[in-house]
Amino acid sequence: MNQPLLSIIIPTHNRPHLLNKAVKSALQQTLEDIEVIVVDDASAPPAALDEHSKLQVIRLSSPHGGAGARNVGTEAARGRWITYLDDDDQLLPQMAEIALNALANTDLPSPVGVIAGIEVVDEQGQVQEKRLPPPLRPKGCHFALEKIEPGYSYNTKQTLVVERSVIQAAGGWDETFRSRVHSELFLRLNPICSIMGISEITYRLLRAKHEPGVSKNSQLRQESFYRLINKHKKVFQASPAMYANFVYDYALMSYRSRQKGAAILSLLRAFCIHPQVIVNRLLLSIKGK
């Protein structure tokens, strides 16, 4: 196979019933010039996939975690451009074509990455929510710490398509993180790379109620949340209003996950960071807005 234009990296661990759908969605892209690299992070039994000319499976003998598996895939990738697909999600057929067309037609100076819209579906495939990314975060910004335009969402980072060399220049994925890996990467990526948002939906995210995973492990989420803040402390402190909102949102998530102690502590921390922001958020919540 000739050198592909785009490499699609799929890290996986013990989810064979979902992995096949993810791989199928990657291989069925309308863009022909792709490769799909599945990094099997020490699954037991090993992931079993049908052979395909565009598919490579890398089996790791010991667990590397999601970030580590992504780094292995990044090093193995041969495409100029790279994207990552979670093993429980799917790409819509024109994802690669839409993203690379947008990158080919932008007037922004290089380097540029692109993110697109996400549809969140339940286990029956019914769309529960749609998210669109902010239109643009120029090089030098700090992505989720910039004030977001109404109607847009920062929770679209999974759709990133960017040059492989830019991921490497940013230092790759931080393997000390088990959760918040996308948030952490983007805080290092945006300062060296413009991130352009497009309005098309290209990614399908599964919201499974009973599916095990790092995102549902409350202890890991909490550890990674505070690790993220501590690692990028200066950046957070430079944007106190967004910092307070960031911690407040985590308090809400903790409360909904029935971690009432963590929720109260995070709410108090958010109030200390920027009292007026949190008072306004609480008033809006009381008014039901």
PyMOL commands that set and color helices and strands:
alter all, ss='L'
color gray80, all
select helices_A, chain A and resi 16-27+65-76+95-105+143-145+157-159+164-169+181-192+214-216+218-231+233-237+240-256+260-273+275-286
alter helices_A, ss='H'
color red, helices_A
select strands_A, chain A and resi 6-12+34-41+55-60+81-84+90-91+112-121+127-131+136-137+161-163+194-206
alter strands_A, ss='S'
color yellow, strands_A
deselect
rebuild
show_as cartoon
